[in-house]
């Protein structure tokens, strides 16, 4: 049995997963020797690429080894068979293996409605693989909570004189720098909202390479003018755009062969080199497009960078905000930390569903839907694609409700919240755990609804029956209850409130981190130097501490920040840099906290530091054996479970206090 993937679908992560099953079974080289050896040997299950398989049956070098397999019964399973089986290779496989049994997996099969013609004619998935054995469509996946719904917005429709939208994608008016500049302005203004403060990445897919170049250069020019700090990366195959894939709305195949340049490609090739140089400067890499292998290495690095955002130890300096493409990465590319797709190209049928589906992978409460922003009128194409691949009446199951729906639900939730606590201070009067749980659930519902509502471009707090300050005051009480439940001694009876998931990720704000607080402290320092009134100074200090108290990820740092304000800030000398002094203070406090932990629990400092470093890298809590190795004296067997839980909790407290939500100290973004 052979499981066959397309090289174009192989990125860093999928290659790693396949090769974990069978070392070096899939790679980007032309070496087919291992595959031939496996097929001629005793291997029962083989994973390979369709490119290697085709070379194995076509190359005279392997004819002797492969000839004995021609009449053997072999099962082939093809992944993403909607895009890899319509060329010459499928024909070659069937011709060579006379007893082949073919199975294909695809989320977007080719039907008569979305079939296109090539040199082999107009064929469907059924023509190639015969009867469909099983269907699991997008509505099933959404119902099973395996993927998210979509939020689709249509913006900037270009109109004729009679007011109707222009839908012809080949119109020159879609490619004008003025129009593209307007779209760039819109993205800059709304990207923060769409991606929850750049916690998620986005993709921007455009019609052709020339348009991509225009987009990239406008983004770059605006960045140089200080109009945004988005990290834009791009990849494309240099081409002369003779065949406009945008014309039929389907997604062309990625092409990694860039070695055969023509004079008509020199401009786009030069631009590709320039943009890769920007990438190298941004991420301290050394990629190039000197040949197909180097270009593919660049492709894989982009893929890895996008996917690595899922990792616990991902460094923000490595993030990419927007990946700008024509066809690459908009099919078969799964990234959980990608939640938005900007579309300025004609898409339809399987091309549209594949592109939209880059955004809807499940990842926690904060990612409530995949955001699609269309800068062309793709409403009819979207409805047709949904009808073809699921059900004509499936829109309600696939797309989230309109903005007004969530506003109405939020305002209903406000009434329910105020029935429990009319004003924020009434939360202090909730004595019973049942009442506290009811409050937590009611406010958590508002957080969820606000999270979805704020992703809409038209969101305004004025539409809500709860002003922003009151919402923040309720949030502070919500966090007070969270802190109270988490600070209980181990031997206290378990609380009902402890069983509730507070979903703190929904109320984190990346822009309010330690770096942001330092900027406020710099203003406070100036007040000290400028002999501001004691009242003004105390008011500003109180405002900073109040802000810290309202931010979930900063509350654990409040005592340290207050200590810095009270003890170190007033003694800062003119020649001292605030960021450096604060970093030294923070480092020393961290060292003392670890030493205190080791003193309390009789642990080895070196081993504890390594445990913290390992957790920050992997995101996994230390094993009990690792913790025991840090003990200067091995605890009794019956005490180990309790001690292990206590030490791990203290380790996580140190990490949360000293290492999370720091921002980029000393740097301006």
N, C-alpha and C positions, 0 to 999 in steps of 0.2 A: 504494500500500500504506500502510495506517495501523497504527501500533503504538499501542495505546490502554491507558492506565493510569487507575486510579481516583485521584481527588484525595486520598482518605483514605490512600493508600499513598505519597503524595509527602511526603518529609521533606527536610531540608536537603541530604543527600548525594545522594539519588536525583534530586532536581530539578537539582542541579548537574551530574550525569552526563548526564541527558537534554538539558539546555540546552547542554551542551558540544557535543553532536551537532548540535543546531539551536537557536540562541539564542532564548530566550523561547518555546520550543514548549510547555512546560508551566509553569503557574503557578497561583496560587489566585484569580485575578481572574475576573470574568465576561466579559472581553473576548474575543470569539471571532473578531474581525476577521482576525487573522493566520491562523487556521486556515482560514477561508473563502477567503482570498486564496491560500493554499498549495494548497488542494484545487482551486480553479478555475484555477490556474496550471500550471506544468510540473514541480512537485515530484513525484518518483517515490516517495519514502519520507518519511512524516510521522509525528512523534511528538506525541501530544496526550493530553488527559484525556477521560474518558468524559463528564464534565459539559459540557465545551466542545462535544464532538461532538453531544450531545443538543440543546444550544441552537442549534447551527448548522442542524439539520434541523427544529427546531420554531419558531424565531423568524421572524415575517413579514419582519423587516428583511433577512434573508439569503435569502429565498425566490428572488429573481431570480438571484442568483449561484449558488445550489445546484441550481436546477432542471435544469441541463444535465448534472448528475452522476447523476441518479436511475437512468438505465438503463445507466450505464457499469459495466464489470466492475471491482470494487474489492475488494482483499483486506484484511480486518480481522484483526489479531492482538491478542487481549486478554490482558493479564497478570492473574494472580490471578483467573481467571475463575470460581472457585468462589464468589466473593463479590460480583462486580460485574455479573453477567449475569442475575439472577433477578427483576429488577424491570421497570418500564415501558420503560426505555431500550432494552433488547435488542429488545423488540417494535417500538419506534419505528424502530430502525435497519433491521430487516428489512423493515418496511413502506415506508420511504423508498427504500432502495437495492435495486432489484429484482434486480440481478446481484451482490449481495454474496456473498463467500466468507469464511466465518468460521472462524478458528482460535483456540483458547484454550490457555493455559498455566496449570497449577495443580499444586501438590504434594499437594492434598487434594481430589480431585473429589467431586462430590455423586452418591452412588449411591442406590438405592432405600432402603437401610437408614438413611441419614443425611439424607434429603431432608425438608424441611419445607414446609408449605403457606403460600401467600400468596394475594392476590387473583387470581393467574394459575393457581392450582392447585399441585399437588405435582409438581415437575419435577426431573429429574436433569441432570447435565452432558451426558450422552449425548443427552437430549431436545433440548438447545440446540445442541450441536455435532456430533451424530451420532457416527460411528465414532471410537474411540480410535486414534490413529496410532502412538503410541509410549509406552512406560512406562519410567520410571526412578524406582524407588521408594526409600524411605529405606534399605532394606537394601543396595541398589546403591551409594547415596551413601556409606554407612559403609564398605562393602568397598573403595571407591575412595579412601577417606580424604578425602572432600570435606566430611564432617560427622562429629561425634563421637557416641559412644554416650551413653546417659542413665544416671544413677544416680537411682533413684526410691525415696524413703522415705515411708512412711505413718505419720503421727503423730497422737496425740490423738483416736483414734476414740471417738465417744460411744456408750455401750453401753446397751442395754435391760436390764431386770432379769434376763433369761435369759442375758445375756452377749453377745448378738449385736450387731453394729454397726448404728447408726442411719444409714441412707443417704438418707433423704428430705431433700432440700436446703431445703425450705420450712419445716422445723421451726424454731420460734422459738428453740430451744435453740442453734442455730448462731449466733444474732445477739446473744447476751447479752454485756454488757460484761465479765463475769467470765471467760467463755471467751476472748474476744478479748484481754483483758489477759494471760491465760496464754500465748496464742500469741505476743504481743509479747515477753513475758519469754523465751520459747524462742528467738525470733529474735535477740534481743539477746545471749543466751548463746552462740549457735552461728554467728552471721553471720561472725565473724572467721575461723572454721575453714572455712566453706563458700567464702569468697571469697579465701582465701589472704591474710589480713590486709588486707582491703579493696582488694586489687589489682584485683578485678573488681567490677562492679556486680551488683545483683539486682533482680528485679521481684517485687512482691506483688500478685496479682490476687484480687479479692474479689467477692462476689455482687452488690452493689448500692451505690448512692451513700450511703445511710444507714450501711451497714456500713463503707464507706470512711472516712466522716467519723469514726466511732468509732475506727477504727484510727489514723488520723492524730492525733487528739487524745490518744490514750493514748501513742503514740510521743512526741508533743510534751511531754506532761506529765512523762513519765519522763526526757526530756532535760533539762527545766528542773530536775528534782531531781538532776541529775548522774549518772543511772544509765546513760547511754550517750552517745556522741558521733557517732552515725550521722546522715548527712545524708539526710533523707527528703523526697522531692518527690512531687507528685501532680498529676493532671489528670483531670477528668471533666466531662461535660455535665450541668448542673443538670437534675434530673428529679424527678418525683413518684413514681417507682418503681411506676406503675400496672401496667406490663407487666414482669413479672419474667423477664428473659432467662435467669436462673439455672435456671428451671424445666426447660428442655429441654437444658441443658448445651452449647448452641452459642453462638458469639460473635456478639453483635449488631454492627451497623454503627456506626462512629464518626460522631458527629453534631456538626458545627461550628456549627450554627445555634442560637445561644443568645439571639437578639434578642427572641423572643416569650415573655416571662415571664408566668407566672400566679402567683396568690397561693400556690398549693400548691408552687411552685418557689422561693419567696423564701428559704426557709431554706437550701437547698442552694446557691443563688446567692450568698447572703451568706458561706457557708462557703468557696465557691470563691474569692471575692475575698480573704477572710482568708488562705487558703493561698497564693494568688499573692503577697500582700504578704510572707509569710514567705520565699517564693522570691526576691523582689526584694531583700529585706534580706540574704539569704544570699549572693547572687551579684552584688549591685550592679546590678540590671537595673530596668526600668521597665515591666513587662508589666501587662496588665489584661484584663478580660473584658467591656469595655464594649460590644463588638459582636462579630459573627462574625469579622471580619478581625483584630481585636486578639487574640481567643481563638486563632485559627489561628497567629498569630505566636508566641504562648506555646507552643503545641504544637510548632512547628518549633524553638524554642529548646531545649526539652527534648530533642527528637530529636537536635539538633546536639550538645548537651552529653553525651549518652550515647555518641554515636558518636565524638566527638572524643577519648575516652579511648584510642583506638587510635593516636593520633598521638604521635610521638616527643617533641614539645615540649609535651605536655599538662601543665598546671599542676595539682598536686594540689588546690589551693584551689578549683578549678572542678568537682571530681568530685561526682557524686551516688551515694550508696550504695544506696538502695532507691527504686525508682519504684513508687508505689502507684496502681493502676488498677482499673477495672471491666472495660471492654472495649478501651479504647485501647491501642495498641502491642503487643497480644498476638497479632497476626497480621501477617505481612509486614514485620516490623521486625527488621533484621539488625544486631546489634551484637556485634562480636567480644569486647569486654571485658565482656560480660554472661555470667555462668556459672551463675547460680542463679535458680530460679523458685519462690517460695513460693505455694502454691495454697490458697485458702479459698473455693472456689466449685465448683459442679458443672460438670464439663467432660466432653464425650464426642465421639467421632468426629472430624470435621475440626477442631472447636474445640479438642479436647484435643491433637491432633498439632501444630496450629499454635502453640498456647501453649507446649508443651514445646520446640518447635523454636527458640524465642527463645534458648535456652541453648547450642546445640550447634555453633556456628560455630567453625571451626578457628582456633587462635591459639597456636602454640608448644607446648613440652613442658609448661609449667606447667598449662595448661588441658587436663586429661586426659579430662574428660567434662562433660556438662551436668548440673547438680544440680537435681533436682526434689524439693521437700518438700511433700507433700500433707497438709493438716490435715483432710481428709475422706477417706473410704474410696473412693478412685477406682480400686482395683485391678481390679475387673471392667470398668470403663469403659476403663481403659488397655489391658487385654488385647483387648477388642473393637475398639478403634481400631487397634491393631497388626495384628490379623487382617484388618480391612477394607482397610487401606491398604498392606499388604505381604504377609504370609503368616501363617497360623494358628500356625506353628511358628517364628516369627521372633524371639521374645523374646530368645533367647541372642545374636542378632546385633545387637539394638538396645539392650539394657540391659547394663551392666557386671555383673561377677560379684558375689556377696555379699561382705561384709566378710571372712568367714573364708577365702575363697579367696586374697585378697591377703596376709593374715597368713601363711598357709601358704607362699605363694610367697616372701615376705620371709624367712622363717626358713630356707627352702631356700637362698636367696641368701646368707644369713649363713654357712652351711656352706661354700659355694663361695668366699666372700671369705676365710674363715679358712684355707682350704687354700692360699691364696696368701700371706696375711700373718696369722699367728695372733693377733697383737696389733698395735695401731697402729704401735708403734715398729719392727716388722718391715718396714714399708714402706721404711724407710731402707736396708734390706739388698737391695732390689730393684735390682740394678745394670743388668741388660740391659733394653733398651727393650721387648722382648717381654713381660717380666715386669711392667714398669710399665704397659704397655697393658692387660694382663690384669687388673691391679688396678683401673685406671681404669674399665674396662668392668664389672667385678664390683660396684664401689661405685656406679657410675652406675645400675646395675640396682636397687640398694637404694633409691637416691634416688627413682627413678621409682615404685617400689612404695610407698614411704612417702608420696609425694605423693598417690597415690590413696587409700591407707588413711586418711590424716588427714582426708580429706573426709567420712568416715563419722562420724556423731555419736558412735558407741560407741568410737571409737578410743582406745586407751590404750597407752603404751609398754610397760606390763607384759605385753602380749600378744606382744611381740617378743622374740626370743632375742638381743637386743643392747640393753643399757641406753643411756639417752640420752647419758650422758657419753662412753661408748666410741664411740657413733656420731659424736659431735662430734669426738672425737680422730681417728677415721678420716677425717672430712671435712677436718680440718686438713691431714692428709698428702695428701689428694686435691688440695687447693688449692696445697700446696707444689709438687706436680708440675706443676700448671697454670702457676704463676708461673715455674717453672724453664724450661718450654718457651717461654713468651712473652718471656723476657728474653734469649734467645740472640742474639748478633750476627747481622747480616744475611748475612754471608759464610759462616756455619757451614752445614754440610750439613743438609738438611731431616731432621727427626726423625719417626719413626713415631708418637710420642706427639702431635706437632703435628697429625696428621691426625684425631685423635679429637675429637669434639664433647663438651666437658665439661658442656654444658647447665647453666651456672651459674644460670640463672633459676630452676631448681628448688630452689636452696639459698639464695636471697636471703630475708632476713627484713626486711620494711619497718620493723618496730618497732625493729630494731637499726640506727639511722642516726646521723648526727652529732649530731642533737638529743638522742637517747638518751644518747650518750656525754657530752654536756655536763652532763646531769643527774648522771651519775656523777662528773664532774669537780667539780661543785658540792659533792658530798659529800666529795671529796678535799680541796677548798679548806677546808671546815669543819674537817677533821682537822688541817690546817696551823695554823689559827687556834686550835683547841682544844688544841694541844700534844699531839696523839696521839703515841704512841711511834713511834720511827723504824721499828720493825719493822712496826707496824700500817700505817703510811703506805706503806711499800715493798710490803707484801702487797697493799694495795688498788690501788696503781698497777700492780703486776704483773698483777692480775686484769683491770684495764681493758685493758691491752695484749694480754693473752691473748685477751680477747673480740674485740678488733679483728682479731687475727690469724686468728680462726676465721670471720669474716664476709667472704664473697667481695667484697662491694662496699666494704668498709672497708680491706682489706689495702693498697690503693694509697695510703691516707691515713695509714698507721701512722707513717711517719717525721715527717709534719707534726704529728700529734696528740702524738707523743712530744716533739717540739721544743716545742710549746706547754706541755706538762706540765712539762718540765724548765726552760724559760727564762722563760716568762711567768706561769704560774700562781702560783709562789711570790712574785712581785712585785706581785700584784694588790692594789690599795688598797681599803679598806673601801667607799669611795664609788663604786667602779667596778662596773659591771654585767658579770657574766661573759659573757653572750651578746654584748654590744656589743664587749667587748674581743676575744672570739674572732672575731667577724665582721671586725673591723678587721685582726686578725692574718691571717685567711684571705684577705682581699682583697689585702693587701700581698704575701703569699706567691704568690698567683696572678699578680699583676702582674710580680713578679720572675721567675716561671717562664716567662711569655710573653716577657719581655725576654731571658732567657737563650736561649730557642729562637731568637729573632730574631738574637741575636749569633752563635750557633753556625752558623745556616744563612744568615746575611746576608739577612734578610727585613725588610720594613717592618712595624712594630708595628701601625699603623692597619689595614692590610689583613689581617693575621693575626687581629686582634680581630674584624673583620667576618666572616672565614671561620668563626671559632668561633661567633659569633652566628647565622650562617646555618645552621650544622650543628644548633645547638640548636633552631632553629625548624623546619627541614625534616626533620632526621634523615638527610640525605643528605651523603655525603662531598664535599668540594670538587672541582670539575673541575680537570684538569691546567692548563688555561689560567688559571684563577683563581689557582692556586698560583704559576704563573710570573709573574703580574702582581705578586705580593708580593715577588719577588726583586729585590734592588738591582742585581744583575748577572745577566743571563740565562745559565743554565748551558748547557754544550755539549749538542748534540742527543743524543749517545749516553749522556749522563749523566742526562738528564731523568727517565727512568723510575725509576731507582734513587733519585734525590733526591726525586721526588714521593712514592714509597712511604714513604721515611723521614720526610718532613715530616708526612704524613698520620698516620702512626703516633704521632709526637710530639704532634700536635694532639689526637688521641683520648686519649692518656695524660693530657694536661692536663685535658681535659673530665671524664674518669673520676675524676681525683684531686680536682678542685676543685668540680665542679658536680653530680655524681651522689650520691645517697643522703645528701643534706644534711638532709632533713626540713624542718620549718618553724622556722627558727632564731628563738628568742626567743618562740615561741608555744606555748601549751599547747592540746592538742586534747582 
